[in-house]
Amino acid sequence: MDPSRKRKTRLVVALSAAVLLLAALVYTSFNTSSEAVDPSRLMASAVAGQTYELTGKVQDGSITRNGSTMEFRVRDRKGEASVPVSYTGAVPDPFREGREVIITVRKDGTGFVGEKDSLVTKCPSKYEATPS
């Protein structure tokens, strides 16, 4: 086989493999992502046993602890709707009332149970516009 033809064949095979790998990566990225929902949307559409990414603010005066379990309410950023969450796992240092959180939950009866170690807090300074 001619050496220049051999190089072209290798190039075509390598580029084809790269395109296939890229397509698989893009498909996996979009297929496994889930949209975060706020409490008002979660209350309206939650199905028992299914998991959701819940986002909102920790309601003032709602944090209680029972041994290793923490219970609190997550409310809409703007609004009054809130849902009760029962959580066991690592709690980030900045977690407190009024702080925005993201947690993976599943419906259990009238409330929601957070997946262990899925609680994440958002730092408000990173997401607010700086004053002019």
N, CA, C and O atoms as a GROMACS GRO file, in nm:
protein
  528
    1MET      N    1   0.085  -0.118   0.000
    1MET     CA    2   0.000   0.000   0.000
    1MET      C    3   0.089   0.123   0.000
    1MET      O    4   0.193   0.126   0.065
    2ASP      N    5   0.048   0.223  -0.071
    2ASP     CA    6   0.119   0.350  -0.083
    2ASP      C    7   0.121   0.421   0.053
    2ASP      O    8   0.016   0.430   0.117
    3PRO      N    9   0.238   0.473   0.100
    3PRO     CA   10   0.247   0.537   0.233
    3PRO      C   11   0.154   0.659   0.248
    3PRO      O   12   0.100   0.679   0.356
    4SER      N   13   0.135   0.739   0.144
    4SER     CA   14   0.047   0.856   0.156
    4SER      C   15  -0.099   0.813   0.171
    4SER      O   16  -0.177   0.876   0.242
    5ARG      N   17  -0.136   0.706   0.102
    5ARG     CA   18  -0.272   0.654   0.115
    5ARG      C   19  -0.295   0.594   0.253
    5ARG      O   20  -0.404   0.605   0.309
    6LYS      N   21  -0.191   0.532   0.308
    6LYS     CA   22  -0.198   0.474   0.441
    6LYS      C   23  -0.221   0.584   0.546
    6LYS      O   24  -0.301   0.567   0.638
    7ARG      N   25  -0.150   0.696   0.531
    7ARG     CA   26  -0.166   0.809   0.624
    7ARG      C   27  -0.308   0.866   0.616
    7ARG      O   28  -0.368   0.898   0.719
    8LYS      N   29  -0.361   0.880   0.494
    8LYS     CA   30  -0.497   0.932   0.477
    8LYS      C   31  -0.599   0.839   0.543
    8LYS      O   32  -0.694   0.886   0.607
    9THR      N   33  -0.580   0.710   0.527
    9THR     CA   34  -0.672   0.613   0.588
    9THR      C   35  -0.668   0.624   0.739
    9THR      O   36  -0.772   0.625   0.804
   10ARG      N   37  -0.548   0.634   0.797
   10ARG     CA   38  -0.535   0.649   0.942
   10ARG      C   39  -0.601   0.778   0.990
   10ARG      O   40  -0.668   0.778   1.094
   11LEU      N   41  -0.584   0.886   0.915
   11LEU     CA   42  -0.644   1.014   0.952
   11LEU      C   43  -0.796   1.005   0.951
   11LEU      O   44  -0.862   1.054   1.044
   12VAL      N   45  -0.853   0.943   0.848
   12VAL     CA   46  -0.998   0.929   0.838
   12VAL      C   47  -1.050   0.843   0.954
   12VAL      O   48  -1.152   0.877   1.014
   13VAL      N   49  -0.982   0.734   0.986
   13VAL     CA   50  -1.024   0.647   1.096
   13VAL      C   51  -1.016   0.723   1.229
   13VAL      O   52  -1.108   0.715   1.310
   14ALA      N   53  -0.907   0.796   1.252
   14ALA     CA   54  -0.890   0.870   1.377
   14ALA      C   55  -0.995   0.981   1.390
   14ALA      O   56  -1.052   0.998   1.498
   15LEU      N   57  -1.022   1.054   1.284
   15LEU     CA   58  -1.124   1.159   1.289
   15LEU      C   59  -1.264   1.101   1.310
   15LEU      O   60  -1.344   1.157   1.383
   16SER      N   61  -1.292   0.989   1.246
   16SER     CA   62  -1.422   0.923   1.266
   16SER      C   63  -1.440   0.880   1.411
   16SER      O   64  -1.548   0.897   1.468
   17ALA      N   65  -1.337   0.824   1.471
   17ALA     CA   66  -1.343   0.782   1.611
   17ALA      C   67  -1.363   0.903   1.703
   17ALA      O   68  -1.440   0.897   1.799
   18ALA      N   69  -1.294   1.013   1.673
   18ALA     CA   70  -1.308   1.134   1.754
   18ALA      C   71  -1.450   1.190   1.745
   18ALA      O   72  -1.506   1.233   1.846
   19VAL      N   73  -1.509   1.190   1.627
   19VAL     CA   74  -1.646   1.240   1.609
   19VAL      C   75  -1.745   1.152   1.685
   19VAL      O   76  -1.836   1.203   1.749
   20LEU      N   77  -1.727   1.021   1.678
   20LEU     CA   78  -1.815   0.929   1.751
   20LEU      C   79  -1.804   0.949   1.903
   20LEU      O   80  -1.905   0.951   1.972
   21LEU      N   81  -1.683   0.965   1.953
   21LEU     CA   82  -1.664   0.990   2.096
   21LEU      C   83  -1.726   1.123   2.139
   21LEU      O   84  -1.787   1.131   2.246
   22LEU      N   85  -1.711   1.225   2.058
   22LEU     CA   86  -1.771   1.355   2.088
   22LEU      C   87  -1.923   1.346   2.090
   22LEU      O   88  -1.988   1.402   2.178
   23ALA      N   89  -1.980   1.276   1.994
   23ALA     CA   90  -2.126   1.260   1.990
   23ALA      C   91  -2.175   1.185   2.114
   23ALA      O   92  -2.278   1.221   2.170
   24ALA      N   93  -2.103   1.082   2.157
   24ALA     CA   94  -2.140   1.007   2.277
   24ALA      C   95  -2.132   1.096   2.401
   24ALA      O   96  -2.219   1.088   2.488
   25LEU      N   97  -2.031   1.180   2.410
   25LEU     CA   98  -2.015   1.271   2.523
   25LEU      C   99  -2.129   1.373   2.528
   25LEU      O  100  -2.185   1.397   2.634
   26VAL      N  101  -2.162   1.431   2.415
   26VAL     CA  102  -2.270   1.530   2.409
   26VAL      C  103  -2.403   1.464   2.445
   26VAL      O  104  -2.482   1.521   2.521
   27TYR      N  105  -2.430   1.347   2.392
   27TYR     CA  106  -2.554   1.276   2.422
   27TYR      C  107  -2.564   1.246   2.572
   27TYR      O  108  -2.669   1.269   2.632
   28THR      N  109  -2.457   1.197   2.630
   28THR     CA  110  -2.457   1.164   2.773
   28THR      C  111  -2.476   1.289   2.857
   28THR      O  112  -2.549   1.286   2.956
   29SER      N  113  -2.413   1.398   2.820
   29SER     CA  114  -2.423   1.522   2.897
   29SER      C  115  -2.566   1.574   2.900
   29SER      O  116  -2.615   1.612   3.006
   30PHE      N  117  -2.633   1.575   2.788
   30PHE     CA  118  -2.769   1.628   2.783
   30PHE      C  119  -2.872   1.529   2.834
   30PHE      O  120  -2.976   1.569   2.887
   31ASN      N  121  -2.846   1.402   2.820
   31ASN     CA  122  -2.942   1.300   2.861
   31ASN      C  123  -2.948   1.283   3.012
   31ASN      O  124  -3.055   1.253   3.065
   32THR      N  125  -2.837   1.302   3.083
   32THR     CA  126  -2.834   1.278   3.227
   32THR      C  127  -2.860   1.403   3.309
   32THR      O  128  -2.877   1.394   3.431
   33SER      N  129  -2.864   1.518   3.247
   33SER     CA  130  -2.887   1.640   3.323
   33SER      C  131  -3.034   1.651   3.361
   33SER      O  132  -3.123   1.604   3.290
   34SER      N  133  -3.058   1.714   3.476
   34SER     CA  134  -3.196   1.736   3.519
   34SER      C  135  -3.210   1.882   3.559
   34SER      O  136  -3.120   1.943   3.616
   35GLU      N  137  -3.325   1.935   3.529
   35GLU     CA  138  -3.351   2.075   3.560
   35GLU      C  139  -3.389   2.088   3.707
   35GLU      O  140  -3.467   2.009   3.759
   36ALA      N  141  -3.333   2.188   3.772
   36ALA     CA  142  -3.370   2.214   3.911
   36ALA      C  143  -3.509   2.276   3.915
   36ALA      O  144  -3.543   2.361   3.833
   37VAL      N  145  -3.589   2.233   4.012
   37VAL     CA  146  -3.725   2.284   4.026
   37VAL      C  147  -3.740   2.359   4.156
   37VAL      O  148  -3.673   2.327   4.255
   38ASP      N  149  -3.827   2.458   4.157
   38ASP     CA  150  -3.852   2.533   4.280
   38ASP      C  151  -3.968   2.468   4.355
   38ASP      O  152  -4.040   2.387   4.297
   39PRO      N  153  -3.989   2.503   4.481
   39PRO     CA  154  -4.092   2.438   4.562
   39PRO      C  155  -4.233   2.443   4.504
   39PRO      O  156  -4.306   2.344   4.512
   40SER      N  157  -4.274   2.556   4.445
   40SER     CA  158  -4.409   2.564   4.392
   40SER      C  159  -4.430   2.466   4.277
   40SER      O  160  -4.536   2.402   4.269
   41ARG      N  161  -4.333   2.452   4.189
   41ARG     CA  162  -4.344   2.355   4.079
   41ARG      C  163  -4.335   2.212   4.132
   41ARG      O  164  -4.402   2.122   4.080
   42LEU      N  165  -4.254   2.191   4.235
   42LEU     CA  166  -4.239   2.057   4.291
   42LEU      C  167  -4.368   2.010   4.357
   42LEU      O  168  -4.407   1.894   4.339
   43MET      N  169  -4.434   2.098   4.431
   43MET     CA  170  -4.560   2.061   4.496
   43MET      C  171  -4.666   2.023   4.392
   43MET      O  172  -4.747   1.933   4.415
   44ALA      N  173  -4.665   2.092   4.280
   44ALA     CA  174  -4.768   2.070   4.178
   44ALA      C  175  -4.747   1.942   4.098
   44ALA      O  176  -4.844   1.885   4.046
   45SER      N  177  -4.621   1.896   4.086
   45SER     CA  178  -4.597   1.786   3.993
   45SER      C  179  -4.517   1.669   4.049
   45SER      O  180  -4.482   1.580   3.972
   46ALA      N  181  -4.486   1.666   4.178
   46ALA     CA  182  -4.402   1.560   4.232
   46ALA      C  183  -4.473   1.425   4.230
   46ALA      O  184  -4.592   1.415   4.261
   47VAL      N  185  -4.398   1.321   4.193
   47VAL     CA  186  -4.447   1.185   4.190
   47VAL      C  187  -4.366   1.105   4.293
   47VAL      O  188  -4.244   1.117   4.298
   48ALA      N  189  -4.434   1.026   4.375
   48ALA     CA  190  -4.366   0.948   4.479
   48ALA      C  191  -4.259   0.857   4.418
   48ALA      O  192  -4.282   0.792   4.317
   49GLY      N  193  -4.143   0.855   4.482
   49GLY     CA  194  -4.033   0.769   4.439
   49GLY      C  195  -3.940   0.829   4.337
   49GLY      O  196  -3.827   0.781   4.322
   50GLN      N  197  -3.981   0.932   4.266
   50GLN     CA  198  -3.897   0.995   4.165
   50GLN      C  199  -3.809   1.101   4.232
   50GLN      O  200  -3.853   1.165   4.328
   51THR      N  201  -3.685   1.119   4.183
   51THR     CA  202  -3.596   1.219   4.243
   51THR      C  203  -3.601   1.348   4.164
   51THR      O  204  -3.626   1.350   4.043
   52TYR      N  205  -3.577   1.459   4.236
   52TYR     CA  206  -3.580   1.593   4.179
   52TYR      C  207  -3.466   1.674   4.237
   52TYR      O  208  -3.423   1.651   4.350
   53GLU      N  209  -3.416   1.770   4.159
   53GLU     CA  210  -3.320   1.868   4.208
   53GLU      C  211  -3.401   1.988   4.256
   53GLU      O  212  -3.456   2.062   4.174
   54LEU      N  213  -3.409   2.006   4.386
   54LEU     CA  214  -3.487   2.115   4.445
   54LEU      C  215  -3.397   2.234   4.471
   54LEU      O  216  -3.288   2.218   4.526
   55THR      N  217  -3.440   2.351   4.431
   55THR     CA  218  -3.364   2.472   4.458
   55THR      C  219  -3.455   2.578   4.518
   55THR      O  220  -3.573   2.589   4.482
   56GLY      N  221  -3.400   2.655   4.610
   56GLY     CA  222  -3.476   2.760   4.676
   56GLY      C  223  -3.398   2.808   4.797
   56GLY      O  224  -3.280   2.777   4.814
   57LYS      N  225  -3.466   2.885   4.882
   57LYS     CA  226  -3.402   2.938   5.002
   57LYS      C  227  -3.454   2.866   5.125
   57LYS      O  228  -3.570   2.826   5.131
   58VAL      N  229  -3.366   2.848   5.225
   58VAL     CA  230  -3.407   2.787   5.350
   58VAL      C  231  -3.495   2.886   5.424
   58VAL      O  232  -3.456   3.000   5.449
   59GLN      N  233  -3.616   2.842   5.459
   59GLN     CA  234  -3.713   2.930   5.523
   59GLN      C  235  -3.667   2.965   5.665
   59GLN      O  236  -3.620   2.879   5.739
   60ASP      N  237  -3.683   3.092   5.702
   60ASP     CA  238  -3.645   3.138   5.835
   60ASP      C  239  -3.723   3.062   5.942
   60ASP      O  240  -3.844   3.043   5.929
   61GLY      N  241  -3.654   3.020   6.047
   61GLY     CA  242  -3.716   2.954   6.161
   61GLY      C  243  -3.759   2.811   6.136
   61GLY      O  244  -3.834   2.755   6.216
   62SER      N  245  -3.713   2.749   6.029
   62SER     CA  246  -3.762   2.615   5.996
   62SER      C  247  -3.662   2.503   6.026
   62SER      O  248  -3.697   2.386   6.013
   63ILE      N  249  -3.540   2.536   6.064
   63ILE     CA  250  -3.437   2.432   6.083
   63ILE      C  251  -3.451   2.369   6.222
   63ILE      O  252  -3.445   2.438   6.323
   64THR      N  253  -3.470   2.236   6.224
   64THR     CA  254  -3.470   2.160   6.349
   64THR      C  255  -3.383   2.037   6.330
   64THR      O  256  -3.368   1.987   6.219
   65ARG      N  257  -3.327   1.988   6.440
   65ARG     CA  258  -3.241   1.869   6.433
   65ARG      C  259  -3.294   1.763   6.528
   65ARG      O  260  -3.328   1.791   6.643
   66ASN      N  261  -3.300   1.639   6.479
   66ASN     CA  262  -3.336   1.522   6.559
   66ASN      C  263  -3.224   1.421   6.542
   66ASN      O  264  -3.225   1.342   6.448
   67GLY      N  265  -3.126   1.422   6.633
   67GLY     CA  266  -3.010   1.334   6.619
   67GLY      C  267  -2.931   1.368   6.494
   67GLY      O  268  -2.883   1.481   6.479
   68SER      N  269  -2.918   1.271   6.403
   68SER     CA  270  -2.841   1.295   6.281
   68SER      C  271  -2.929   1.346   6.166
   68SER      O  272  -2.879   1.376   6.058
   69THR      N  273  -3.060   1.357   6.191
   69THR     CA  274  -3.152   1.405   6.088
   69THR      C  275  -3.184   1.552   6.108
   69THR      O  276  -3.211   1.596   6.220
   70MET      N  277  -3.179   1.627   6.001
   70MET     CA  278  -3.212   1.769   6.005
   70MET      C  279  -3.338   1.789   5.921
   70MET      O  280  -3.350   1.733   5.812
   71GLU      N  281  -3.429   1.868   5.972
   71GLU     CA  282  -3.551   1.901   5.899
   71GLU      C  283  -3.558   2.051   5.879
   71GLU      O  284  -3.528   2.128   5.970
   72PHE      N  285  -3.596   2.091   5.760
   72PHE     CA  286  -3.609   2.233   5.728
   72PHE      C  287  -3.706   2.248   5.613
   72PHE      O  288  -3.747   2.149   5.552
   73ARG      N  289  -3.743   2.370   5.582
   73ARG     CA  290  -3.832   2.398   5.470
   73ARG      C  291  -3.754   2.478   5.366
   73ARG      O  292  -3.674   2.566   5.400
   74VAL      N  293  -3.779   2.447   5.241
   74VAL     CA  294  -3.720   2.521   5.129
   74VAL      C  295  -3.833   2.598   5.064
   74VAL      O  296  -3.937   2.541   5.029
   75ARG      N  297  -3.814   2.730   5.048
   75ARG     CA  298  -3.917   2.815   4.990
   75ARG      C  299  -3.870   2.870   4.856
   75ARG      O  300  -3.752   2.867   4.824
   76ASP      N  301  -3.966   2.919   4.778
   76ASP     CA  302  -3.935   2.984   4.651
   76ASP      C  303  -3.847   3.106   4.677
   76ASP      O  304  -3.854   3.166   4.784
   77ARG      N  305  -3.763   3.141   4.580
   77ARG     CA  306  -3.681   3.261   4.594
   77ARG      C  307  -3.769   3.384   4.612
   77ARG      O  308  -3.745   3.468   4.699
   78LYS      N  309  -3.870   3.393   4.528
   78LYS     CA  310  -3.965   3.505   4.536
   78LYS      C  311  -4.102   3.442   4.547
   78LYS      O  312  -4.156   3.392   4.449
   79GLY      N  313  -4.159   3.446   4.664
   79GLY     CA  314  -4.289   3.384   4.684
   79GLY      C  315  -4.296   3.317   4.819
   79GLY      O  316  -4.202   3.321   4.898
   80GLU      N  317  -4.409   3.257   4.844
   80GLU     CA  318  -4.434   3.200   4.976
   80GLU      C  319  -4.442   3.048   4.978
   80GLU      O  320  -4.442   2.990   5.086
   81ALA      N  321  -4.448   2.982   4.863
   81ALA     CA  322  -4.459   2.837   4.861
   81ALA      C  323  -4.334   2.774   4.920
   81ALA      O  324  -4.222   2.817   4.892
   82SER      N  325  -4.353   2.671   5.004
   82SER     CA  326  -4.239   2.601   5.062
   82SER      C  327  -4.272   2.454   5.078
   82SER      O  328  -4.389   2.416   5.085
   83VAL      N  329  -4.168   2.371   5.084
   83VAL     CA  330  -4.184   2.227   5.104
   83VAL      C  331  -4.095   2.182   5.218
   83VAL      O  332  -3.984   2.233   5.235
   84PRO      N  333  -4.143   2.083   5.299
   84PRO     CA  334  -4.060   2.030   5.406
   84PRO      C  335  -3.960   1.928   5.352
   84PRO      O  336  -3.992   1.846   5.266
   85VAL      N  337  -3.836   1.936   5.405
   85VAL     CA  338  -3.730   1.844   5.364
   85VAL      C  339  -3.670   1.782   5.489
   85VAL      O  340  -3.641   1.851   5.586
   86SER      N  341  -3.652   1.650   5.485
   86SER     CA  342  -3.583   1.577   5.591
   86SER      C  343  -3.450   1.532   5.532
   86SER      O  344  -3.448   1.471   5.425
   87TYR      N  345  -3.339   1.561   5.599
   87TYR     CA  346  -3.207   1.539   5.540
   87TYR      C  347  -3.112   1.477   5.641
   87TYR      O  348  -3.106   1.520   5.756
   88THR      N  349  -3.037   1.378   5.597
   88THR     CA  350  -2.930   1.319   5.676
   88THR      C  351  -2.806   1.318   5.589
   88THR      O  352  -2.808   1.267   5.477
   89GLY      N  353  -2.698   1.373   5.639
   89GLY     CA  354  -2.574   1.373   5.563
   89GLY      C  355  -2.491   1.494   5.598
   89GLY      O  356  -2.519   1.565   5.695
   90ALA      N  357  -2.386   1.516   5.518
   90ALA     CA  358  -2.295   1.627   5.541
   90ALA      C  359  -2.368   1.759   5.516
   90ALA      O  360  -2.440   1.774   5.418
   91VAL      N  361  -2.347   1.854   5.608
   91VAL     CA  362  -2.408   1.986   5.596
   91VAL      C  363  -2.297   2.087   5.570
   91VAL      O  364  -2.204   2.098   5.650
   92PRO      N  365  -2.304   2.160   5.459
   92PRO     CA  366  -2.200   2.259   5.428
   92PRO      C  367  -2.193   2.368   5.536
   92PRO      O  368  -2.295   2.403   5.595
   93ASP      N  369  -2.075   2.420   5.561
   93ASP     CA  370  -2.056   2.526   5.662
   93ASP      C  371  -2.145   2.646   5.640
   93ASP      O  372  -2.201   2.697   5.737
   94PRO      N  373  -2.163   2.696   5.516
   94PRO     CA  374  -2.246   2.817   5.499
   94PRO      C  375  -2.397   2.793   5.507
   94PRO      O  376  -2.474   2.886   5.486
   95PHE      N  377  -2.441   2.670   5.537
   95PHE     CA  378  -2.584   2.641   5.545
   95PHE      C  379  -2.645   2.717   5.662
   95PHE      O  380  -2.598   2.708   5.776
   96ARG      N  381  -2.752   2.792   5.633
   96ARG     CA  382  -2.826   2.866   5.737
   96ARG      C  383  -2.956   2.915   5.679
   96ARG      O  384  -2.981   2.902   5.559
   97GLU      N  385  -3.041   2.972   5.765
   97GLU     CA  386  -3.169   3.026   5.720
   97GLU      C  387  -3.145   3.138   5.619
   97GLU      O  388  -3.055   3.220   5.634
   98GLY      N  389  -3.227   3.139   5.516
   98GLY     CA  390  -3.218   3.242   5.414
   98GLY      C  391  -3.117   3.213   5.305
   98GLY      O  392  -3.113   3.284   5.204
   99ARG      N  393  -3.035   3.110   5.322
   99ARG     CA  394  -2.932   3.076   5.222
   99ARG      C  395  -2.995   2.992   5.111
   99ARG      O  396  -3.078   2.905   5.137
  100GLU      N  397  -2.954   3.019   4.989
  100GLU     CA  398  -3.004   2.942   4.875
  100GLU      C  399  -2.936   2.807   4.871
  100GLU      O  400  -2.814   2.797   4.887
  101VAL      N  401  -3.015   2.702   4.849
  101VAL     CA  402  -2.963   2.565   4.848
  101VAL      C  403  -3.011   2.490   4.725
  101VAL      O  404  -3.110   2.526   4.661
  102ILE      N  405  -2.939   2.384   4.694
  102ILE     CA  406  -2.979   2.287   4.593
  102ILE      C  407  -2.965   2.151   4.660
  102ILE      O  408  -2.861   2.121   4.719
  103ILE      N  409  -3.069   2.068   4.651
  103ILE     CA  410  -3.067   1.937   4.715
  103ILE      C  411  -3.145   1.839   4.629
  103ILE      O  412  -3.249   1.874   4.572
  104THR      N  413  -3.097   1.717   4.621
  104THR     CA  414  -3.168   1.612   4.549
  104THR      C  415  -3.266   1.549   4.647
  104THR      O  416  -3.227   1.500   4.752
  105VAL      N  417  -3.394   1.549   4.611
  105VAL     CA  418  -3.500   1.499   4.700
  105VAL      C  419  -3.589   1.399   4.627
  105VAL      O  420  -3.593   1.394   4.504
  106ARG      N  421  -3.661   1.320   4.707
  106ARG     CA  422  -3.767   1.233   4.654
  106ARG      C  423  -3.888   1.249   4.744
  106ARG      O  424  -3.875   1.272   4.864
  107LYS      N  425  -4.005   1.238   4.685
  107LYS     CA  426  -4.130   1.255   4.759
  107LYS      C  427  -4.151   1.135   4.850
  107LYS      O  428  -4.136   1.020   4.808
  108ASP      N  429  -4.188   1.163   4.974
  108ASP     CA  430  -4.215   1.059   5.072
  108ASP      C  431  -4.333   1.104   5.156
  108ASP      O  432  -4.316   1.182   5.251
  109GLY      N  433  -4.452   1.057   5.123
  109GLY     CA  434  -4.572   1.102   5.194
  109GLY      C  435  -4.602   1.246   5.158
  109GLY      O  436  -4.614   1.281   5.040
  110THR      N  437  -4.615   1.331   5.262
  110THR     CA  438  -4.646   1.472   5.236
  110THR      C  439  -4.520   1.558   5.227
  110THR      O  440  -4.528   1.676   5.192
  111GLY      N  441  -4.404   1.500   5.259
  111GLY     CA  442  -4.280   1.576   5.256
  111GLY      C  443  -4.181   1.519   5.156
  111GLY      O  444  -4.216   1.437   5.071
  112PHE      N  445  -4.058   1.563   5.169
  112PHE     CA  446  -3.952   1.520   5.079
  112PHE      C  447  -3.831   1.478   5.161
  112PHE      O  448  -3.801   1.538   5.264
  113VAL      N  449  -3.762   1.374   5.114
  113VAL     CA  450  -3.643   1.324   5.181
  113VAL      C  451  -3.524   1.355   5.092
  113VAL      O  452  -3.522   1.319   4.974
  114GLY      N  453  -3.423   1.423   5.150
  114GLY     CA  454  -3.304   1.457   5.074
  114GLY      C  455  -3.209   1.339   5.066
  114GLY      O  456  -3.192   1.265   5.163
  115GLU      N  457  -3.147   1.320   4.949
  115GLU     CA  458  -3.046   1.215   4.935
  115GLU      C  459  -2.926   1.250   5.019
  115GLU      O  460  -2.888   1.367   5.029
  116LYS      N  461  -2.866   1.149   5.080
  116LYS     CA  462  -2.750   1.169   5.166
  116LYS      C  463  -2.638   1.241   5.090
  116LYS      O  464  -2.605   1.205   4.977
  117ASP      N  465  -2.582   1.343   5.154
  117ASP     CA  466  -2.469   1.420   5.103
  117ASP      C  467  -2.497   1.491   4.971
  117ASP      O  468  -2.404   1.512   4.892
  118SER      N  469  -2.623   1.527   4.944
  118SER     CA  470  -2.656   1.598   4.820
  118SER      C  471  -2.682   1.747   4.843
  118SER      O  472  -2.710   1.819   4.747
  119LEU      N  473  -2.675   1.793   4.967
  119LEU     CA  474  -2.705   1.933   4.999
  119LEU      C  475  -2.589   2.023   4.960
  119LEU      O  476  -2.475   2.002   5.001
  120VAL      N  477  -2.620   2.125   4.880
  120VAL     CA  478  -2.520   2.222   4.835
  120VAL      C  479  -2.576   2.362   4.861
  120VAL      O  480  -2.693   2.387   4.833
  121THR      N  481  -2.493   2.451   4.913
  121THR     CA  482  -2.538   2.589   4.932
  121THR      C  483  -2.476   2.677   4.825
  121THR      O  484  -2.365   2.651   4.778
  122LYS      N  485  -2.548   2.781   4.787
  122LYS     CA  486  -2.497   2.879   4.692
  122LYS      C  487  -2.446   2.998   4.768
  122LYS      O  488  -2.506   3.040   4.867
  123CYS      N  489  -2.336   3.052   4.723
  123CYS     CA  490  -2.282   3.173   4.784
  123CYS      C  491  -2.346   3.293   4.716
  123CYS      O  492  -2.327   3.312   4.596
  124PRO      N  493  -2.423   3.374   4.789
  124PRO     CA  494  -2.496   3.484   4.726
  124PRO      C  495  -2.407   3.584   4.655
  124PRO      O  496  -2.448   3.642   4.555
  125SER      N  497  -2.286   3.606   4.704
  125SER     CA  498  -2.199   3.706   4.643
  125SER      C  499  -2.159   3.670   4.501
  125SER      O  500  -2.126   3.758   4.422
  126LYS      N  501  -2.160   3.543   4.467
  126LYS     CA  502  -2.123   3.499   4.333
  126LYS      C  503  -2.235   3.521   4.233
  126LYS      O  504  -2.209   3.527   4.112
  127TYR      N  505  -2.360   3.532   4.278
  127TYR     CA  506  -2.473   3.535   4.189
  127TYR      C  507  -2.546   3.669   4.187
  127TYR      O  508  -2.641   3.686   4.110
  128GLU      N  509  -2.505   3.762   4.268
  128GLU     CA  510  -2.570   3.892   4.271
  128GLU      C  511  -2.488   3.992   4.192
  128GLU      O  512  -2.365   3.984   4.190
  129ALA      N  513  -2.555   4.085   4.129
  129ALA     CA  514  -2.485   4.188   4.052
  129ALA      C  515  -2.414   4.283   4.150
  129ALA      O  516  -2.466   4.314   4.257
  130THR      N  517  -2.296   4.328   4.110
  130THR     CA  518  -2.224   4.422   4.196
  130THR      C  519  -2.284   4.559   4.179
  130THR      O  520  -2.320   4.598   4.068
  131PRO      N  521  -2.296   4.634   4.290
  131PRO     CA  522  -2.354   4.768   4.280
  131PRO      C  523  -2.265   4.861   4.197
  131PRO      O  524  -2.143   4.851   4.203
  132SER      N  525  -2.327   4.949   4.121
  132SER     CA  526  -2.250   5.041   4.034
  132SER      C  527  -2.212   5.166   4.107
  132SER      O  528  -2.148   5.254   4.050
   0.00000   0.00000   0.00000
